[in-house]
Amino acid sequence: MGFSYTSIARCWAIVAFAAACMPVQPALSQSGDNDIKDVRGSYATKYARYYAPYALQASAAYVELDRFNKLLGPNGQPNVDGADVQLATESFAGDKRAANYLRSWQFQFGSTGYLTCYEANPDCLRMIEKDKGKRAISGGPTFQVWARTGATKRSRAACREVSIAFRGSTSSFADWISNLDYASGYFYDDEYRQLRRNIDGIIGKITQLDCVRRAKGATQIVSVGHSLGGGLAQLAGLANNPKRPKIVKVFAFDPSPVTGASYVEKSVYDANVDKLEIDRVYQIGEILQPLRAVVQGKPAASSPCVRSVRYDLTRTNSPIGRHNWDRVAGDLVGLSYDTGEQQKFVAPPALASCGSKYRRPTTDEDAPDAQSPDGVPDVAAGPNAARIRTAGRSPDRALVAYAPLDAGWVSSTRVVRIRKTKSGKFAARDAGPRDSGPRLAADVAAGSGISGF
């Protein structure tokens, strides 16, 4: 039977459309009318400050790479006057808070366009034999490398962390071929294939950065991306050589369900998957949410190293608008100032069953450590404070935090109705924004420690 690329694309589109039309079933049904309380809440609010710099890097990855390259000094030395940060946050003009979150970072280098073998990496030259016969496409994975060198910009600085930020989908043919990797990957040398054979070359160049050489301890490497970039960021961590400097953490924002894991050699995948911490950070109701419910590449959401973090930030009902990362990243920055003042810096707790070597920061260098002695501060003060977790998920993997409903309402928070059922258990339902009427975003199951009943 003849094979048609058009038919493949149409079938994939039908799957996506059907997924988008699927009703979202509540995670927990509610019964009984007794003991009802309303609280105000924001998903994972207390971690907004932690995620903000990486969300902004995912946004910056959409900025034309040549504009960053023009800011580099002689011999590719990073910019020291902050022009790279201003460029990275130009979509948030007028909001100095965004630039503040990137002031500790410097742009180092990047790549755009088709990648045969980056820096003529010998490992890639061996691996490319596997991709012979695949049709080359016009583009490749676009990425930027940022180094955390400290808030005081200076040349010859050391860095303790380096981030590889992958660009998400644009209108390019290469991006959309890569988005259809489940079908097109059999025929095309798409961005996932290119990255799989090139990630060790990219990391090799990172290890040669001046700031890495000057670091007193090991510099940890993380990967970041939105949409297609989120899928590529996960592949980068799964495919790098586990016996060399490697990616220890992935920040995947509204990620594509495609991860390219099938291209990774089993021995490499097995060595990485149980040590690679992956945070999949979602805006509820964005366009890819129903598709991920139907198709999700490895590792599964149930993996001990995968954390799902859900936010509801953007004031639009459009699934496409909710996927717009400039908008969501800006709202995430705003959420970190939820009450008008910058929140304390808190990193999510370690995943207990994950063998990750990721070193959790205790500060973002703009404020002293704000964590409580056990590493997890109280969610909120007040007699009706509640700590709630998503149904079927452990608290350290699906992070949902709520504070009491009071006069301090801000647009980024939501009304959550907590109900004590006839069986004595607690249930909670998101009742939507206070100022726009009920709009179900997610049901959650509450622990038994809710006070005020």
N, C-alpha and C positions, 0 to 999 in steps of 0.2 A: 504494500500500500504506500502511495506517495506521501511525503512528509512536507507540510507547509509551515513556514515560519509564521505566516499570518495567522494560521489556525492556532498555533501555540500561543501567540499573543492574545488572541481572542479568548481562548480557553482560560488563560490566566486572568484576563480582565473579568470574565464571568465569575470566576472563583472569588476575586476581590469584591465584585459588586454584591454577590450573594452573601459574602461574609459581612459586608457593610450593612446589609439589610436585616441581618439576624438580630432578633431581639436579645437584649442583655438580660439574662435571668438573675434575679436576686441571689446573693450568696447565702442569705439566711432569711427564711420567712419569719413573720412576726405574728404573734397571737396575744390576745388579752389587751384590755384597755387600762389596766391598773398601773400606777407608778410610772408616769411619763415625765421626763425632764428634757428640756432643750439645752444643748450646749453649743458654743461656737467652736469651729474647728478648722484646721488646715492640715492637709496631708503632709506628714513629715516636716512640719514647719521648722522645728529646731535644727534641722540639718541643711536648711537653705543656704546658710553662709558657707558651709563646707562644699556644697555642690556648685556654688556660683562661679568660681574661676573656671572650672572645667566646662560649664555651660557656655560661658563667654568664649572660650577657646573653640568650642564646637561651632559657635556663631561666626567667629573670625575666620574659620576655615573656608567660608563662602567668599571672603574678600579675595580679589585677584592677587595671585601670588607675586606677580611682578612688582606690585606696589610695596610689598614688604621687602623684596630683594633690593629695591632702590634705596632702602633705609640702612642697609648694611654698610659698615665701614670698610677700610682697606683690608684685603685678604679675608673678606667675609666676616669681620668682627661684628658682634651684635651692637645694635644701637643703644646708646646710654643716656639719651635725653628724653626718653619716654615717647618718642614719636611712634614707635611700634604699637604701644598700648593705645595711644590715641586713635591710630588707624584701626586697630582691632575692635574698638568700641565706638566707631563712628556712627553705627546704627542706633546708638543710645545717646546721641548728642544732647547735651544739656543735663545728663544724669551723671554727675561726677562719681556716684557710688559704683558704677560699672567699672570705670577706669581705676578706681581704688582697689577693686578686687584683682586686677591684673598687674598692679604696680610692682609686685614681687617677681614678675616674669619678664623674660626677654626672648624675642623671636631669634631663632638660630639659623634655620635653613628650611627648605621645603622642596616639593617636586610637584609637577603637573604634567600631564601628557602620558603617552604610552611608555611603559617600562619594559624594555627587553631584560636587561640586567643592570640594576642600579650600581653605579661605581664599579662596574665590571666584576661584581662579586663572584668568586669562584664557585661557591655553593650554588648560586643561581645558574651559572653556566652549566653545571651538571644537571640541575633540576629541569632546565628548559627543554631537555630532550623529551620529557613526559608530555610537554605541551605542543610538540610538533604535530602538524596536521590541523591544529585549531586556527581558525581564521582570526587574524589580527584585527583589532578595532582602532578607531581613531583616537581614543583617549585612554587614560589609565587612572589609577587612584591618586587623587590630589590630597596632599597632606602638608601640614606645617609642624615644625618641631619648636617647642617652647621650653625654656629652662628656668627653673625657679632659683634665682640668684639673690633674692633679698630686695627689700623695698628701696634700699639706697642703690641706685643705678651707678655702676662704675665698670670700667674695663678690668679684665683679668680677675673677675669674680668667680668664686666657686659655686657650684649648684648641687643641691641635695636631691633634686627631683627633675626629671625631664618628661615632657608630655608630647606624644605624637597625636595631633588632631587631624582627623580625616574629614574631608568635605562630604556632605550628603548629596542628594540628587539635584541636578540642574536639568536643563532641557537638552543636554547633550545625548547623542545616540549611545555613547559608551556607558553613560550612567544607567540608561534604561535597559540596555542589554544586560547589564550587571544586576539590575533589579529583578530581571527574569531569569536569574542564574539557574533555577531548578530545571528549566528547559533549555535555555540558550547556552548554558555552560558546557553542554555536550559538543557544541559546534564552534564557540567563540573563545578566544583568549581574552576573557573579560577581566574586569578589575580584581575580582577575587583570585583568579589564577595568577595574575601578574603580582599581586601582593604576596600570595603564598610563597612564591619563589624569591621574592625580593626583601622580605621583612628582616632577614638576618643581615643583609647588606645595609639596610637603613639603621639597624641597631649598631652595626659595626661602625658606621659614621658617627653615631651618637657617642660611642665610647671614646672617640678621638676628639670630641669637643674640648676646648681649652678649659671650660668651667668644670667638666667632668674630671679632667686630669688634675685639677687643683683641689678637688673635693677631698677632705680628710677621710671620710668614710665612703662606703659604696653609695653611688647615686642610683635611686630607684627610678624605674621607667614605668610610665602609665600610658594607656592609649585612650583616646577620646573620639567621639563622633556622634553625629545626629543622622537619623534616618539611614540611608545607604552607608553613611560614614560610621554609624553605630554598628552595622554589620561588619564592616571592614575592621573596625577597632577590635571587635571580638576575634575575628580571624587572626589578626596580628598577634594577639596574645596566645592563641591556640597553636599557631604555626611556627613560632620562633624556636630556635634550637634550645632545648631545656638544659643543655650542658654549658651554655654561655650566658652572658648577661641577658636578662629576659624581662619581659613585661610582667609586672606583678599585680596590676589592677587595671580594669577596664571601666570607663564611664560611658555607657551606651544610652543616649537620649532618644526617646521615641524611635528605637532601632527597627530597622528592617528585620523581618523574620528570617531572612537569609543570612547565614553566618559563614558559608563556605567551608564548614568543618569537614565535609566529605573529601576535600582536596588534601587534607592533612594526613600524613602517614600515621597509621594507627599507633605506632610506638611513640611518636612525638605527641600526638593528641592525648594518649593515656598519661604521659609524663607531665603534661601541662594542665589538664582539665581539673584535677583535684587540688591544684595549687594556685590557680588563677582566679582571683576574686573579681567577679563581674557584678556591677551595679547597673541594672536596667531601670532607667528613670523615665517615667511616663507622665505625659499630660493626659488626663482622663478625657476620653471622647475624641482623641485625634484620629486621623484617617486610617492609620495602620492598626489600631487596636483590634477591630474585629478580624482582620486578616491574621494577626498573630494568634488569635483564638483557634484558627483553623490549621495554620501551618507555622511551626516554630522550629527553626534549625537548632542543632545541638550547640551547647549543652541545654538540656531541658530546664524549665523554670524550677523544677524540683531538685536540681543539682545542689549539693551542699555548699557550693561556692557561688551560687547565683542569688542575688538579693533583688527583689522587686520593690521599687519605691514609686509611689503614685502621688501626683500633685493634681490639684484642680485650681489653676491660676488664671486662665485666660477668659476674659469676659466676651466670649462669642460662642454661638451655638454651631458655627461652621466647623465640621471635622477638618477641613483644609486649613482654616484659620487657626485651629488648635494645634496644627502640626507646624505652623510657621515658627521657626526656632528663634528668630530675632525677637518676636513678640513674647514667646514663652520665657526665654532667657532674661529678658527685661523684667518680666513679672516675677521671676524667681529672685532677681536682685531686689526688687521691691518687697518681696515677702520676707527677705532677711532683715528688713527694717519694718517688720509687721506692725509695731506699735509706735512708729515714728523714730525710734532709736534702733541702732544696729543690735541685732541679737548677739548673744554670746556664741562663741565658736564651739561647736560640738561635732565630732566625727561619729558616724554610726559605729556601733560596737562590732567587734570582730565576729566573724561567722564561726561558730564553735566547732563545726565539723569540717572546716576547710583548712587545708594545710598551707594557706597563703603566707608568703614572706613579706607581704605589704606592711610597711611601718605606718601606723595611723598617726597623723599629725595631731598635736595638742594645741596648736595655735596656727593662725594664718599670717602671723608676723605683724598684724595690725593691732593685736590686743593680747593680754596675758591669757594663759590657759584658763578656760571657764568651766572645765568639767568638774563634776562632783567626785568625791573620793572613789566611788565605784565605777567611774567612767561614764555613767549615764545619769545626767541631771534630771530633776523632777520635771514632768511635763508642764505642769502649771500649778499655781498656788490657788487657794480658795476652797470653800467647802464642797463645791460641786465638780472639782477637777476630776478628770477621767483619763485613764490611759487605755486605749482601745487598739486591738489588732485585727487585721483582716482575717475573715473566716478561712479556716483551713491552712493558715500560714503561721509559722513561729514568729514571735515578736521581733526577732533580730533580722528577719528576711523581708517582711512586708511592713514597712514602718508607717504607722498612722498615729498621729498625736493630736489631742484635742484639748482646748482650754474652755473655761466657763463662758457662757453667754452673758455679756455685760455691755455697758455703755461704750466700751472701747472697740466697737465693731469697725473692721476695715474691709475693703472690698475683696481682699484675697481670701477671706475666711468664709465658712459655710455654716449653716444651721444643721446640727445633727440631733436627731431625736432618739433618746435612749429610753428603752421600755423594759420594765421588769415583768417577765411573763408569768403565767400561772404556775409554771413548773419551778419558779424561783430563779431561773436563769436570766441573764441580761441580753438584750438585742439592741442594735443601734442601726439607724438608717439615716443616710445623708438626705436631708430635706431640701437641699439646694441653697442658693444664695438668698440672703434675707431680703435683698432689694429687688429680686426678679421672680419671686414665687417658687414653688417646689419644682425641682428638677433633679430626678434621681441620677446620681453619679455612681454610687456603689453602696452595697450593703456591707456591714461589718459586724463581727461578733465581738462582744465585749467580755472582758475577764470579770471575775466575780468581785474584784476589789473596788468597784465604783462607790464612792462615798456620796452621801446626800439622800439616800433612800431610807 
